[in-house]
Amino acid sequence: MTDQELIDKYIEPNRQRPGAAEARVAEYGVPVWALVGQLEAVRSDVARVAHDYQLPREAVEAALAYYRRYKTLIDARLEANAS
């Protein structure tokens, strides 16, 4: 699947918190920024994050594809969380 296909299938806007940095995994409600933060914590182990969050591996791959597009915004969101 292409990055766009993964994003279209798994990523949706968060209606309660608008903005690209607040997107989440459809049907699961897990924010992309949370998955990215966890991936950093586990040295990019996609299978582990998928297991820990009970998500399909493709959903984590979709979050990574989305992150590549909105890296600056999501990094800022992670930084705000760390403060």
PyRosetta script that sets phi, psi and omega in degrees:
from pyrosetta import init, pose_from_sequence

init()
pose = pose_from_sequence("MTDQELIDKYIEPNRQRPGAAEARVAEYGVPVWALVGQLEAVRSDVARVAHDYQLPREAVEAALAYYRRYKTLIDARLEANAS")
pose.set_psi(1, 142.2)
pose.set_omega(1, 175.9)
pose.set_phi(2, -75.8)
pose.set_psi(2, 165.4)
pose.set_omega(2, 176.7)
pose.set_phi(3, -55.8)
pose.set_psi(3, -44.7)
pose.set_omega(3, -178.2)
pose.set_phi(4, -63.6)
pose.set_psi(4, -40.3)
pose.set_omega(4, 178.4)
pose.set_phi(5, -63.7)
pose.set_psi(5, -41.8)
pose.set_omega(5, 177.2)
pose.set_phi(6, -62.8)
pose.set_psi(6, -46.1)
pose.set_omega(6, 179.4)
pose.set_phi(7, -61.2)
pose.set_psi(7, -46.1)
pose.set_omega(7, -180.0)
pose.set_phi(8, -60.8)
pose.set_psi(8, -36.2)
pose.set_omega(8, -176.9)
pose.set_phi(9, -77.8)
pose.set_psi(9, -38.3)
pose.set_omega(9, -169.0)
pose.set_phi(10, -115.8)
pose.set_psi(10, -18.8)
pose.set_omega(10, -173.2)
pose.set_phi(11, -107.5)
pose.set_psi(11, 136.9)
pose.set_omega(11, 178.6)
pose.set_phi(12, -138.1)
pose.set_psi(12, 157.2)
pose.set_omega(12, 175.3)
pose.set_phi(13, -69.9)
pose.set_psi(13, 153.1)
pose.set_omega(13, 174.4)
pose.set_phi(14, -92.0)
pose.set_psi(14, 111.6)
pose.set_omega(14, -175.6)
pose.set_phi(15, -67.9)
pose.set_psi(15, -26.7)
pose.set_omega(15, 178.6)
pose.set_phi(16, -80.1)
pose.set_psi(16, -25.0)
pose.set_omega(16, -178.2)
pose.set_phi(17, -134.7)
pose.set_psi(17, 86.1)
pose.set_omega(17, -176.5)
pose.set_phi(18, -65.9)
pose.set_psi(18, 155.4)
pose.set_omega(18, 177.3)
pose.set_phi(19, 122.2)
pose.set_psi(19, 148.5)
pose.set_omega(19, -176.9)
pose.set_phi(20, -59.4)
pose.set_psi(20, -32.9)
pose.set_omega(20, -178.3)
pose.set_phi(21, -72.4)
pose.set_psi(21, -12.0)
pose.set_omega(21, -177.1)
pose.set_phi(22, -104.3)
pose.set_psi(22, 6.1)
pose.set_omega(22, 179.8)
pose.set_phi(23, -57.3)
pose.set_psi(23, 155.8)
pose.set_omega(23, -177.2)
pose.set_phi(24, -141.9)
pose.set_psi(24, 170.3)
pose.set_omega(24, 178.3)
pose.set_phi(25, -78.9)
pose.set_psi(25, 121.0)
pose.set_omega(25, -179.5)
pose.set_phi(26, -57.9)
pose.set_psi(26, 142.8)
pose.set_omega(26, 178.8)
pose.set_phi(27, 71.8)
pose.set_psi(27, -13.5)
pose.set_omega(27, -179.9)
pose.set_phi(28, -114.7)
pose.set_psi(28, -26.7)
pose.set_omega(28, 177.3)
pose.set_phi(29, 75.1)
pose.set_psi(29, 8.4)
pose.set_omega(29, -179.1)
pose.set_phi(30, -80.7)
pose.set_psi(30, 125.0)
pose.set_omega(30, 179.3)
pose.set_phi(31, -65.8)
pose.set_psi(31, 142.7)
pose.set_omega(31, 177.0)
pose.set_phi(32, -57.2)
pose.set_psi(32, -42.5)
pose.set_omega(32, -178.0)
pose.set_phi(33, -60.2)
pose.set_psi(33, -34.4)
pose.set_omega(33, 179.4)
pose.set_phi(34, -67.1)
pose.set_psi(34, -40.8)
pose.set_omega(34, 178.3)
pose.set_phi(35, -66.1)
pose.set_psi(35, -40.9)
pose.set_omega(35, 178.7)
pose.set_phi(36, -62.7)
pose.set_psi(36, -44.0)
pose.set_omega(36, 177.9)
pose.set_phi(37, -61.6)
pose.set_psi(37, -41.2)
pose.set_omega(37, 178.8)
pose.set_phi(38, -67.8)
pose.set_psi(38, -39.0)
pose.set_omega(38, 177.2)
pose.set_phi(39, -59.8)
pose.set_psi(39, -39.9)
pose.set_omega(39, 177.3)
pose.set_phi(40, -63.7)
pose.set_psi(40, -38.6)
pose.set_omega(40, -178.1)
pose.set_phi(41, -68.6)
pose.set_psi(41, -29.2)
pose.set_omega(41, -177.0)
pose.set_phi(42, -110.5)
pose.set_psi(42, 26.4)
pose.set_omega(42, 175.4)
pose.set_phi(43, 55.8)
pose.set_psi(43, 45.3)
pose.set_omega(43, 174.8)
pose.set_phi(44, 63.5)
pose.set_psi(44, 30.0)
pose.set_omega(44, 178.3)
pose.set_phi(45, -83.1)
pose.set_psi(45, 90.8)
pose.set_omega(45, -175.9)
pose.set_phi(46, -59.8)
pose.set_psi(46, -43.0)
pose.set_omega(46, -179.2)
pose.set_phi(47, -61.1)
pose.set_psi(47, -40.1)
pose.set_omega(47, 179.6)
pose.set_phi(48, -66.2)
pose.set_psi(48, -43.7)
pose.set_omega(48, 179.4)
pose.set_phi(49, -64.2)
pose.set_psi(49, -42.4)
pose.set_omega(49, 177.4)
pose.set_phi(50, -58.7)
pose.set_psi(50, -44.3)
pose.set_omega(50, 179.0)
pose.set_phi(51, -65.2)
pose.set_psi(51, -48.8)
pose.set_omega(51, -177.1)
pose.set_phi(52, -59.9)
pose.set_psi(52, -36.3)
pose.set_omega(52, -178.2)
pose.set_phi(53, -98.4)
pose.set_psi(53, 1.7)
pose.set_omega(53, -178.4)
pose.set_phi(54, 54.2)
pose.set_psi(54, 50.8)
pose.set_omega(54, 179.5)
pose.set_phi(55, -116.9)
pose.set_psi(55, 154.1)
pose.set_omega(55, 169.6)
pose.set_phi(56, -64.7)
pose.set_psi(56, 145.4)
pose.set_omega(56, 178.3)
pose.set_phi(57, -54.5)
pose.set_psi(57, -39.2)
pose.set_omega(57, 179.1)
pose.set_phi(58, -59.1)
pose.set_psi(58, -33.5)
pose.set_omega(58, 179.6)
pose.set_phi(59, -66.2)
pose.set_psi(59, -38.2)
pose.set_omega(59, 177.1)
pose.set_phi(60, -69.0)
pose.set_psi(60, -40.1)
pose.set_omega(60, 176.1)
pose.set_phi(61, -61.9)
pose.set_psi(61, -37.9)
pose.set_omega(61, 177.2)
pose.set_phi(62, -64.4)
pose.set_psi(62, -41.0)
pose.set_omega(62, 177.5)
pose.set_phi(63, -61.9)
pose.set_psi(63, -39.9)
pose.set_omega(63, 177.2)
pose.set_phi(64, -65.4)
pose.set_psi(64, -40.3)
pose.set_omega(64, 177.9)
pose.set_phi(65, -62.7)
pose.set_psi(65, -43.0)
pose.set_omega(65, 178.5)
pose.set_phi(66, -64.5)
pose.set_psi(66, -42.3)
pose.set_omega(66, 178.7)
pose.set_phi(67, -58.9)
pose.set_psi(67, -42.1)
pose.set_omega(67, 179.0)
pose.set_phi(68, -58.8)
pose.set_psi(68, -32.9)
pose.set_omega(68, 179.4)
pose.set_phi(69, -77.6)
pose.set_psi(69, -34.3)
pose.set_omega(69, -173.6)
pose.set_phi(70, -122.3)
pose.set_psi(70, 34.8)
pose.set_omega(70, -174.9)
pose.set_phi(71, -52.7)
pose.set_psi(71, -48.1)
pose.set_omega(71, -177.4)
pose.set_phi(72, -60.6)
pose.set_psi(72, -44.9)
pose.set_omega(72, -179.5)
pose.set_phi(73, -67.1)
pose.set_psi(73, -43.0)
pose.set_omega(73, -178.4)
pose.set_phi(74, -71.5)
pose.set_psi(74, -37.7)
pose.set_omega(74, 175.2)
pose.set_phi(75, -61.2)
pose.set_psi(75, -39.9)
pose.set_omega(75, 177.3)
pose.set_phi(76, -64.1)
pose.set_psi(76, -38.3)
pose.set_omega(76, 178.1)
pose.set_phi(77, -64.5)
pose.set_psi(77, -42.9)
pose.set_omega(77, 177.6)
pose.set_phi(78, -64.0)
pose.set_psi(78, -40.9)
pose.set_omega(78, 178.9)
pose.set_phi(79, -63.4)
pose.set_psi(79, -41.2)
pose.set_omega(79, 178.4)
pose.set_phi(80, -62.7)
pose.set_psi(80, -36.9)
pose.set_omega(80, 178.0)
pose.set_phi(81, -66.2)
pose.set_psi(81, -35.4)
pose.set_omega(81, -177.3)
pose.set_phi(82, -73.1)
pose.set_psi(82, -20.6)
pose.set_omega(82, -177.8)
pose.set_phi(83, -78.3)
pose.dump_pdb("model.pdb")
